[in-house]
Amino acid sequence: MQRKHCFIPIILDLIMMTFFEQNALYVVLLITLTVWVGIAFYLQALDKKVSALEKKINP
C-alpha cells in the first residue's frame, strides 16, 4: 500500500513565507511590540513586589 503525500503543509509554508516576505516590517513591529509589552508587565509586577517589601520593612 502506497502512502499518499499531503501537500497542504507545503502550500501553507509557501503562503506564510510569502506573507513574511511582503510584510516583514509588520512582523518585526509585532515582535518588538510584544517584547516591550512583556517588559512593561514584568516591571509592573516587580514594582508591586518591591512596594510590598518596602511596606513590610518600613511599616
CHARMM internal coordinates of N, CA and C (Angstrom, degrees):
IC EDIT
DIST 1 N 1 CA 1.4504
DIST 1 CA 1 C 1.5309
ANGL 1 N 1 CA 1 C 108.62
DIST 1 C 2 N 1.3011
ANGL 1 CA 1 C 2 N 115.26
DIHE 1 N 1 CA 1 C 2 N 125.00
DIST 2 N 2 CA 1.4551
ANGL 1 C 2 N 2 CA 119.26
DIHE 1 CA 1 C 2 N 2 CA 178.78
DIST 2 CA 2 C 1.5157
ANGL 2 N 2 CA 2 C 110.11
DIHE 1 C 2 N 2 CA 2 C -86.21
DIST 2 C 3 N 1.2894
ANGL 2 CA 2 C 3 N 113.26
DIHE 2 N 2 CA 2 C 3 N 146.34
DIST 3 N 3 CA 1.4617
ANGL 2 C 3 N 3 CA 119.66
DIHE 2 CA 2 C 3 N 3 CA 179.25
DIST 3 CA 3 C 1.5246
ANGL 3 N 3 CA 3 C 109.08
DIHE 2 C 3 N 3 CA 3 C -92.42
DIST 3 C 4 N 1.3132
ANGL 3 CA 3 C 4 N 116.64
DIHE 3 N 3 CA 3 C 4 N 131.01
DIST 4 N 4 CA 1.4585
ANGL 3 C 4 N 4 CA 120.35
DIHE 3 CA 3 C 4 N 4 CA 179.22
DIST 4 CA 4 C 1.5211
ANGL 4 N 4 CA 4 C 109.07
DIHE 3 C 4 N 4 CA 4 C -81.04
DIST 4 C 5 N 1.3040
ANGL 4 CA 4 C 5 N 115.30
DIHE 4 N 4 CA 4 C 5 N 139.46
DIST 5 N 5 CA 1.4555
ANGL 4 C 5 N 5 CA 120.30
DIHE 4 CA 4 C 5 N 5 CA 178.95
DIST 5 CA 5 C 1.5177
ANGL 5 N 5 CA 5 C 109.54
DIHE 4 C 5 N 5 CA 5 C -87.87
DIST 5 C 6 N 1.2972
ANGL 5 CA 5 C 6 N 114.76
DIHE 5 N 5 CA 5 C 6 N 140.15
DIST 6 N 6 CA 1.4581
ANGL 5 C 6 N 6 CA 120.39
DIHE 5 CA 5 C 6 N 6 CA 178.75
DIST 6 CA 6 C 1.5279
ANGL 6 N 6 CA 6 C 108.15
DIHE 5 C 6 N 6 CA 6 C -103.95
DIST 6 C 7 N 1.3122
ANGL 6 CA 6 C 7 N 116.52
DIHE 6 N 6 CA 6 C 7 N 122.92
DIST 7 N 7 CA 1.4573
ANGL 6 C 7 N 7 CA 121.24
DIHE 6 CA 6 C 7 N 7 CA -177.25
DIST 7 CA 7 C 1.5195
ANGL 7 N 7 CA 7 C 112.60
DIHE 6 C 7 N 7 CA 7 C -96.57
DIST 7 C 8 N 1.3295
ANGL 7 CA 7 C 8 N 117.35
DIHE 7 N 7 CA 7 C 8 N 2.73
DIST 8 N 8 CA 1.4639
ANGL 7 C 8 N 8 CA 120.10
DIHE 7 CA 7 C 8 N 8 CA -178.69
DIST 8 CA 8 C 1.5303
ANGL 8 N 8 CA 8 C 111.53
DIHE 7 C 8 N 8 CA 8 C -61.56
DIST 8 C 9 N 1.3475
ANGL 8 CA 8 C 9 N 119.93
DIHE 8 N 8 CA 8 C 9 N -46.79
DIST 9 N 9 CA 1.4771
ANGL 8 C 9 N 9 CA 118.26
DIHE 8 CA 8 C 9 N 9 CA 178.55
DIST 9 CA 9 C 1.5294
ANGL 9 N 9 CA 9 C 112.80
DIHE 8 C 9 N 9 CA 9 C -60.14
DIST 9 C 10 N 1.3216
ANGL 9 CA 9 C 10 N 117.39
DIHE 9 N 9 CA 9 C 10 N -35.90
DIST 10 N 10 CA 1.4628
ANGL 9 C 10 N 10 CA 120.29
DIHE 9 CA 9 C 10 N 10 CA 179.66
DIST 10 CA 10 C 1.5244
ANGL 10 N 10 CA 10 C 110.03
DIHE 9 C 10 N 10 CA 10 C -66.63
DIST 10 C 11 N 1.3300
ANGL 10 CA 10 C 11 N 116.22
DIHE 10 N 10 CA 10 C 11 N -42.44
DIST 11 N 11 CA 1.4648
ANGL 10 C 11 N 11 CA 120.56
DIHE 10 CA 10 C 11 N 11 CA 179.28
DIST 11 CA 11 C 1.5234
ANGL 11 N 11 CA 11 C 110.16
DIHE 10 C 11 N 11 CA 11 C -64.71
DIST 11 C 12 N 1.3374
ANGL 11 CA 11 C 12 N 116.81
DIHE 11 N 11 CA 11 C 12 N -42.80
DIST 12 N 12 CA 1.4675
ANGL 11 C 12 N 12 CA 120.02
DIHE 11 CA 11 C 12 N 12 CA 178.91
DIST 12 CA 12 C 1.5213
ANGL 12 N 12 CA 12 C 111.03
DIHE 11 C 12 N 12 CA 12 C -63.82
DIST 12 C 13 N 1.3231
ANGL 12 CA 12 C 13 N 116.84
DIHE 12 N 12 CA 12 C 13 N -38.62
DIST 13 N 13 CA 1.4684
ANGL 12 C 13 N 13 CA 119.94
DIHE 12 CA 12 C 13 N 13 CA 176.81
DIST 13 CA 13 C 1.5278
ANGL 13 N 13 CA 13 C 111.12
DIHE 12 C 13 N 13 CA 13 C -61.97
DIST 13 C 14 N 1.3170
ANGL 13 CA 13 C 14 N 116.69
DIHE 13 N 13 CA 13 C 14 N -42.09
DIST 14 N 14 CA 1.4639
ANGL 13 C 14 N 14 CA 119.85
DIHE 13 CA 13 C 14 N 14 CA 178.97
DIST 14 CA 14 C 1.5207
ANGL 14 N 14 CA 14 C 111.38
DIHE 13 C 14 N 14 CA 14 C -65.03
DIST 14 C 15 N 1.3269
ANGL 14 CA 14 C 15 N 116.55
DIHE 14 N 14 CA 14 C 15 N -40.11
DIST 15 N 15 CA 1.4670
ANGL 14 C 15 N 15 CA 120.41
DIHE 14 CA 14 C 15 N 15 CA 178.48
DIST 15 CA 15 C 1.5227
ANGL 15 N 15 CA 15 C 110.24
DIHE 14 C 15 N 15 CA 15 C -64.33
DIST 15 C 16 N 1.3305
ANGL 15 CA 15 C 16 N 117.15
DIHE 15 N 15 CA 15 C 16 N -44.62
DIST 16 N 16 CA 1.4600
ANGL 15 C 16 N 16 CA 120.58
DIHE 15 CA 15 C 16 N 16 CA -179.46
DIST 16 CA 16 C 1.5276
ANGL 16 N 16 CA 16 C 111.06
DIHE 15 C 16 N 16 CA 16 C -65.87
DIST 16 C 17 N 1.3224
ANGL 16 CA 16 C 17 N 117.60
DIHE 16 N 16 CA 16 C 17 N -40.73
DIST 17 N 17 CA 1.4617
ANGL 16 C 17 N 17 CA 119.91
DIHE 16 CA 16 C 17 N 17 CA 178.88
DIST 17 CA 17 C 1.5293
ANGL 17 N 17 CA 17 C 110.62
DIHE 16 C 17 N 17 CA 17 C -64.72
DIST 17 C 18 N 1.3223
ANGL 17 CA 17 C 18 N 116.88
DIHE 17 N 17 CA 17 C 18 N -39.19
DIST 18 N 18 CA 1.4609
ANGL 17 C 18 N 18 CA 120.25
DIHE 17 CA 17 C 18 N 18 CA 177.17
DIST 18 CA 18 C 1.5172
ANGL 18 N 18 CA 18 C 110.15
DIHE 17 C 18 N 18 CA 18 C -63.28
DIST 18 C 19 N 1.3376
ANGL 18 CA 18 C 19 N 116.19
DIHE 18 N 18 CA 18 C 19 N -42.91
DIST 19 N 19 CA 1.4670
ANGL 18 C 19 N 19 CA 120.37
DIHE 18 CA 18 C 19 N 19 CA 179.09
DIST 19 CA 19 C 1.5235
ANGL 19 N 19 CA 19 C 110.50
DIHE 18 C 19 N 19 CA 19 C -61.43
DIST 19 C 20 N 1.3354
ANGL 19 CA 19 C 20 N 116.99
DIHE 19 N 19 CA 19 C 20 N -46.61
DIST 20 N 20 CA 1.4619
ANGL 19 C 20 N 20 CA 120.32
DIHE 19 CA 19 C 20 N 20 CA -178.24
DIST 20 CA 20 C 1.5288
ANGL 20 N 20 CA 20 C 111.70
DIHE 19 C 20 N 20 CA 20 C -66.37
DIST 20 C 21 N 1.3154
ANGL 20 CA 20 C 21 N 117.04
DIHE 20 N 20 CA 20 C 21 N -35.20
DIST 21 N 21 CA 1.4651
ANGL 20 C 21 N 21 CA 119.20
DIHE 20 CA 20 C 21 N 21 CA 179.18
DIST 21 CA 21 C 1.5231
ANGL 21 N 21 CA 21 C 111.51
DIHE 20 C 21 N 21 CA 21 C -69.29
DIST 21 C 22 N 1.3165
ANGL 21 CA 21 C 22 N 116.97
DIHE 21 N 21 CA 21 C 22 N -38.66
DIST 22 N 22 CA 1.4611
ANGL 21 C 22 N 22 CA 120.33
DIHE 21 CA 21 C 22 N 22 CA -177.54
DIST 22 CA 22 C 1.5186
ANGL 22 N 22 CA 22 C 112.16
DIHE 21 C 22 N 22 CA 22 C -80.95
DIST 22 C 23 N 1.3153
ANGL 22 CA 22 C 23 N 117.73
DIHE 22 N 22 CA 22 C 23 N -25.43
DIST 23 N 23 CA 1.4618
ANGL 22 C 23 N 23 CA 121.58
DIHE 22 CA 22 C 23 N 23 CA -175.30
DIST 23 CA 23 C 1.5220
ANGL 23 N 23 CA 23 C 111.71
DIHE 22 C 23 N 23 CA 23 C -123.30
DIST 23 C 24 N 1.3185
ANGL 23 CA 23 C 24 N 116.98
DIHE 23 N 23 CA 23 C 24 N 37.80
DIST 24 N 24 CA 1.4614
ANGL 23 C 24 N 24 CA 121.24
DIHE 23 CA 23 C 24 N 24 CA -176.18
DIST 24 CA 24 C 1.5215
ANGL 24 N 24 CA 24 C 111.47
DIHE 23 C 24 N 24 CA 24 C -60.01
DIST 24 C 25 N 1.3120
ANGL 24 CA 24 C 25 N 117.17
DIHE 24 N 24 CA 24 C 25 N -38.79
DIST 25 N 25 CA 1.4589
ANGL 24 C 25 N 25 CA 120.76
DIHE 24 CA 24 C 25 N 25 CA -179.49
DIST 25 CA 25 C 1.5228
ANGL 25 N 25 CA 25 C 110.70
DIHE 24 C 25 N 25 CA 25 C -62.02
DIST 25 C 26 N 1.3195
ANGL 25 CA 25 C 26 N 117.11
DIHE 25 N 25 CA 25 C 26 N -42.13
DIST 26 N 26 CA 1.4597
ANGL 25 C 26 N 26 CA 120.75
DIHE 25 CA 25 C 26 N 26 CA -179.52
DIST 26 CA 26 C 1.5274
ANGL 26 N 26 CA 26 C 111.70
DIHE 25 C 26 N 26 CA 26 C -69.24
DIST 26 C 27 N 1.3219
ANGL 26 CA 26 C 27 N 116.85
DIHE 26 N 26 CA 26 C 27 N -33.93
DIST 27 N 27 CA 1.4635
ANGL 26 C 27 N 27 CA 120.45
DIHE 26 CA 26 C 27 N 27 CA 177.29
DIST 27 CA 27 C 1.5209
ANGL 27 N 27 CA 27 C 109.67
DIHE 26 C 27 N 27 CA 27 C -65.42
DIST 27 C 28 N 1.3174
ANGL 27 CA 27 C 28 N 117.31
DIHE 27 N 27 CA 27 C 28 N -45.47
DIST 28 N 28 CA 1.4672
ANGL 27 C 28 N 28 CA 121.47
DIHE 27 CA 27 C 28 N 28 CA 178.32
DIST 28 CA 28 C 1.5226
ANGL 28 N 28 CA 28 C 110.04
DIHE 27 C 28 N 28 CA 28 C -63.30
DIST 28 C 29 N 1.3232
ANGL 28 CA 28 C 29 N 116.57
DIHE 28 N 28 CA 28 C 29 N -42.44
DIST 29 N 29 CA 1.4612
ANGL 28 C 29 N 29 CA 121.08
DIHE 28 CA 28 C 29 N 29 CA 178.57
DIST 29 CA 29 C 1.5243
ANGL 29 N 29 CA 29 C 111.05
DIHE 28 C 29 N 29 CA 29 C -61.12
DIST 29 C 30 N 1.3178
ANGL 29 CA 29 C 30 N 117.46
DIHE 29 N 29 CA 29 C 30 N -42.98
DIST 30 N 30 CA 1.4645
ANGL 29 C 30 N 30 CA 121.36
DIHE 29 CA 29 C 30 N 30 CA 179.45
DIST 30 CA 30 C 1.5272
ANGL 30 N 30 CA 30 C 111.37
DIHE 29 C 30 N 30 CA 30 C -64.57
DIST 30 C 31 N 1.3141
ANGL 30 CA 30 C 31 N 117.45
DIHE 30 N 30 CA 30 C 31 N -42.55
DIST 31 N 31 CA 1.4656
ANGL 30 C 31 N 31 CA 120.75
DIHE 30 CA 30 C 31 N 31 CA 178.91
DIST 31 CA 31 C 1.5244
ANGL 31 N 31 CA 31 C 110.39
DIHE 30 C 31 N 31 CA 31 C -65.03
DIST 31 C 32 N 1.3250
ANGL 31 CA 31 C 32 N 117.25
DIHE 31 N 31 CA 31 C 32 N -43.94
DIST 32 N 32 CA 1.4620
ANGL 31 C 32 N 32 CA 121.32
DIHE 31 CA 31 C 32 N 32 CA 179.39
DIST 32 CA 32 C 1.5203
ANGL 32 N 32 CA 32 C 111.09
DIHE 31 C 32 N 32 CA 32 C -63.13
DIST 32 C 33 N 1.3177
ANGL 32 CA 32 C 33 N 116.44
DIHE 32 N 32 CA 32 C 33 N -43.69
DIST 33 N 33 CA 1.4591
ANGL 32 C 33 N 33 CA 120.68
DIHE 32 CA 32 C 33 N 33 CA 178.77
DIST 33 CA 33 C 1.5259
ANGL 33 N 33 CA 33 C 111.16
DIHE 32 C 33 N 33 CA 33 C -62.70
DIST 33 C 34 N 1.3240
ANGL 33 CA 33 C 34 N 117.00
DIHE 33 N 33 CA 33 C 34 N -40.21
DIST 34 N 34 CA 1.4634
ANGL 33 C 34 N 34 CA 121.07
DIHE 33 CA 33 C 34 N 34 CA 178.31
DIST 34 CA 34 C 1.5225
ANGL 34 N 34 CA 34 C 110.98
DIHE 33 C 34 N 34 CA 34 C -62.84
DIST 34 C 35 N 1.3228
ANGL 34 CA 34 C 35 N 116.95
DIHE 34 N 34 CA 34 C 35 N -42.27
DIST 35 N 35 CA 1.4659
ANGL 34 C 35 N 35 CA 120.61
DIHE 34 CA 34 C 35 N 35 CA 178.74
DIST 35 CA 35 C 1.5222
ANGL 35 N 35 CA 35 C 110.42
DIHE 34 C 35 N 35 CA 35 C -63.46
DIST 35 C 36 N 1.3379
ANGL 35 CA 35 C 36 N 118.25
DIHE 35 N 35 CA 35 C 36 N -45.27
DIST 36 N 36 CA 1.4677
ANGL 35 C 36 N 36 CA 121.14
DIHE 35 CA 35 C 36 N 36 CA -179.48
DIST 36 CA 36 C 1.5267
ANGL 36 N 36 CA 36 C 111.76
DIHE 35 C 36 N 36 CA 36 C -64.56
DIST 36 C 37 N 1.3206
ANGL 36 CA 36 C 37 N 117.55
DIHE 36 N 36 CA 36 C 37 N -39.12
DIST 37 N 37 CA 1.4714
ANGL 36 C 37 N 37 CA 120.14
DIHE 36 CA 36 C 37 N 37 CA 177.57
DIST 37 CA 37 C 1.5255
ANGL 37 N 37 CA 37 C 109.80
DIHE 36 C 37 N 37 CA 37 C -65.28
DIST 37 C 38 N 1.3227
ANGL 37 CA 37 C 38 N 117.33
DIHE 37 N 37 CA 37 C 38 N -40.21
DIST 38 N 38 CA 1.4620
ANGL 37 C 38 N 38 CA 120.76
DIHE 37 CA 37 C 38 N 38 CA 176.94
DIST 38 CA 38 C 1.5169
ANGL 38 N 38 CA 38 C 111.95
DIHE 37 C 38 N 38 CA 38 C -62.39
DIST 38 C 39 N 1.3202
ANGL 38 CA 38 C 39 N 116.90
DIHE 38 N 38 CA 38 C 39 N -42.42
DIST 39 N 39 CA 1.4660
ANGL 38 C 39 N 39 CA 120.82
DIHE 38 CA 38 C 39 N 39 CA 177.46
DIST 39 CA 39 C 1.5234
ANGL 39 N 39 CA 39 C 110.58
DIHE 38 C 39 N 39 CA 39 C -63.29
DIST 39 C 40 N 1.3336
ANGL 39 CA 39 C 40 N 117.39
DIHE 39 N 39 CA 39 C 40 N -41.35
DIST 40 N 40 CA 1.4686
ANGL 39 C 40 N 40 CA 120.92
DIHE 39 CA 39 C 40 N 40 CA -179.94
DIST 40 CA 40 C 1.5271
ANGL 40 N 40 CA 40 C 110.99
DIHE 39 C 40 N 40 CA 40 C -63.02
DIST 40 C 41 N 1.3361
ANGL 40 CA 40 C 41 N 117.35
DIHE 40 N 40 CA 40 C 41 N -44.46
DIST 41 N 41 CA 1.4636
ANGL 40 C 41 N 41 CA 119.83
DIHE 40 CA 40 C 41 N 41 CA 178.63
DIST 41 CA 41 C 1.5248
ANGL 41 N 41 CA 41 C 111.33
DIHE 40 C 41 N 41 CA 41 C -64.79
DIST 41 C 42 N 1.3285
ANGL 41 CA 41 C 42 N 116.72
DIHE 41 N 41 CA 41 C 42 N -39.62
DIST 42 N 42 CA 1.4599
ANGL 41 C 42 N 42 CA 120.31
DIHE 41 CA 41 C 42 N 42 CA 178.51
DIST 42 CA 42 C 1.5288
ANGL 42 N 42 CA 42 C 110.81
DIHE 41 C 42 N 42 CA 42 C -63.06
DIST 42 C 43 N 1.3267
ANGL 42 CA 42 C 43 N 117.29
DIHE 42 N 42 CA 42 C 43 N -44.37
DIST 43 N 43 CA 1.4642
ANGL 42 C 43 N 43 CA 120.57
DIHE 42 CA 42 C 43 N 43 CA -179.91
DIST 43 CA 43 C 1.5231
ANGL 43 N 43 CA 43 C 111.54
DIHE 42 C 43 N 43 CA 43 C -65.42
DIST 43 C 44 N 1.3267
ANGL 43 CA 43 C 44 N 116.86
DIHE 43 N 43 CA 43 C 44 N -36.98
DIST 44 N 44 CA 1.4624
ANGL 43 C 44 N 44 CA 119.46
DIHE 43 CA 43 C 44 N 44 CA 178.15
DIST 44 CA 44 C 1.5321
ANGL 44 N 44 CA 44 C 110.64
DIHE 43 C 44 N 44 CA 44 C -66.17
DIST 44 C 45 N 1.3219
ANGL 44 CA 44 C 45 N 117.37
DIHE 44 N 44 CA 44 C 45 N -42.76
DIST 45 N 45 CA 1.4603
ANGL 44 C 45 N 45 CA 120.65
DIHE 44 CA 44 C 45 N 45 CA 177.86
DIST 45 CA 45 C 1.5268
ANGL 45 N 45 CA 45 C 110.55
DIHE 44 C 45 N 45 CA 45 C -64.74
DIST 45 C 46 N 1.3158
ANGL 45 CA 45 C 46 N 117.00
DIHE 45 N 45 CA 45 C 46 N -40.18
DIST 46 N 46 CA 1.4587
ANGL 45 C 46 N 46 CA 121.29
DIHE 45 CA 45 C 46 N 46 CA 178.47
DIST 46 CA 46 C 1.5232
ANGL 46 N 46 CA 46 C 110.94
DIHE 45 C 46 N 46 CA 46 C -64.72
DIST 46 C 47 N 1.3345
ANGL 46 CA 46 C 47 N 117.29
DIHE 46 N 46 CA 46 C 47 N -39.40
DIST 47 N 47 CA 1.4615
ANGL 46 C 47 N 47 CA 121.74
DIHE 46 CA 46 C 47 N 47 CA 178.20
DIST 47 CA 47 C 1.5268
ANGL 47 N 47 CA 47 C 110.86
DIHE 46 C 47 N 47 CA 47 C -62.53
DIST 47 C 48 N 1.3265
ANGL 47 CA 47 C 48 N 117.02
DIHE 47 N 47 CA 47 C 48 N -40.99
DIST 48 N 48 CA 1.4689
ANGL 47 C 48 N 48 CA 120.09
DIHE 47 CA 47 C 48 N 48 CA 178.21
DIST 48 CA 48 C 1.5278
ANGL 48 N 48 CA 48 C 110.90
DIHE 47 C 48 N 48 CA 48 C -63.25
DIST 48 C 49 N 1.3289
ANGL 48 CA 48 C 49 N 116.62
DIHE 48 N 48 CA 48 C 49 N -41.84
DIST 49 N 49 CA 1.4641
ANGL 48 C 49 N 49 CA 120.07
DIHE 48 CA 48 C 49 N 49 CA 179.71
DIST 49 CA 49 C 1.5265
ANGL 49 N 49 CA 49 C 111.29
DIHE 48 C 49 N 49 CA 49 C -65.77
DIST 49 C 50 N 1.3253
ANGL 49 CA 49 C 50 N 117.06
DIHE 49 N 49 CA 49 C 50 N -42.62
DIST 50 N 50 CA 1.4654
ANGL 49 C 50 N 50 CA 120.96
DIHE 49 CA 49 C 50 N 50 CA 179.21
DIST 50 CA 50 C 1.5203
ANGL 50 N 50 CA 50 C 110.17
DIHE 49 C 50 N 50 CA 50 C -65.18
DIST 50 C 51 N 1.3280
ANGL 50 CA 50 C 51 N 117.60
DIHE 50 N 50 CA 50 C 51 N -40.93
DIST 51 N 51 CA 1.4685
ANGL 50 C 51 N 51 CA 120.88
DIHE 50 CA 50 C 51 N 51 CA 178.14
DIST 51 CA 51 C 1.5216
ANGL 51 N 51 CA 51 C 111.01
DIHE 50 C 51 N 51 CA 51 C -62.46
DIST 51 C 52 N 1.3300
ANGL 51 CA 51 C 52 N 116.67
DIHE 51 N 51 CA 51 C 52 N -40.78
DIST 52 N 52 CA 1.4639
ANGL 51 C 52 N 52 CA 120.08
DIHE 51 CA 51 C 52 N 52 CA 178.19
DIST 52 CA 52 C 1.5236
ANGL 52 N 52 CA 52 C 110.70
DIHE 51 C 52 N 52 CA 52 C -64.57
DIST 52 C 53 N 1.3240
ANGL 52 CA 52 C 53 N 117.61
DIHE 52 N 52 CA 52 C 53 N -40.35
DIST 53 N 53 CA 1.4628
ANGL 52 C 53 N 53 CA 120.63
DIHE 52 CA 52 C 53 N 53 CA 177.78
DIST 53 CA 53 C 1.5258
ANGL 53 N 53 CA 53 C 111.42
DIHE 52 C 53 N 53 CA 53 C -66.64
DIST 53 C 54 N 1.3325
ANGL 53 CA 53 C 54 N 117.13
DIHE 53 N 53 CA 53 C 54 N -38.73
DIST 54 N 54 CA 1.4653
ANGL 53 C 54 N 54 CA 120.03
DIHE 53 CA 53 C 54 N 54 CA 178.28
DIST 54 CA 54 C 1.5236
ANGL 54 N 54 CA 54 C 110.81
DIHE 53 C 54 N 54 CA 54 C -63.95
DIST 54 C 55 N 1.3170
ANGL 54 CA 54 C 55 N 117.48
DIHE 54 N 54 CA 54 C 55 N -40.48
DIST 55 N 55 CA 1.4666
ANGL 54 C 55 N 55 CA 120.64
DIHE 54 CA 54 C 55 N 55 CA 177.92
DIST 55 CA 55 C 1.5205
ANGL 55 N 55 CA 55 C 110.96
DIHE 54 C 55 N 55 CA 55 C -66.35
DIST 55 C 56 N 1.3263
ANGL 55 CA 55 C 56 N 116.07
DIHE 55 N 55 CA 55 C 56 N -34.72
DIST 56 N 56 CA 1.4640
ANGL 55 C 56 N 56 CA 120.40
DIHE 55 CA 55 C 56 N 56 CA 179.90
DIST 56 CA 56 C 1.5313
ANGL 56 N 56 CA 56 C 110.44
DIHE 55 C 56 N 56 CA 56 C -69.74
DIST 56 C 57 N 1.3234
ANGL 56 CA 56 C 57 N 117.32
DIHE 56 N 56 CA 56 C 57 N -39.21
DIST 57 N 57 CA 1.4620
ANGL 56 C 57 N 57 CA 121.39
DIHE 56 CA 56 C 57 N 57 CA -178.59
DIST 57 CA 57 C 1.5228
ANGL 57 N 57 CA 57 C 110.81
DIHE 56 C 57 N 57 CA 57 C -77.18
DIST 57 C 58 N 1.3254
ANGL 57 CA 57 C 58 N 117.72
DIHE 57 N 57 CA 57 C 58 N -44.02
DIST 58 N 58 CA 1.4657
ANGL 57 C 58 N 58 CA 122.87
DIHE 57 CA 57 C 58 N 58 CA -178.08
DIST 58 CA 58 C 1.5302
ANGL 58 N 58 CA 58 C 109.80
DIHE 57 C 58 N 58 CA 58 C -116.05
DIST 58 C 59 N 1.3356
ANGL 58 CA 58 C 59 N 117.08
DIHE 58 N 58 CA 58 C 59 N 85.80
DIST 59 N 59 CA 1.4821
ANGL 58 C 59 N 59 CA 118.21
DIHE 58 CA 58 C 59 N 59 CA -177.32
DIST 59 CA 59 C 1.5097
ANGL 59 N 59 CA 59 C 113.48
DIHE 58 C 59 N 59 CA 59 C -70.13
END
COOR INIT
IC SEED 1 N 1 CA 1 C
IC BUILD
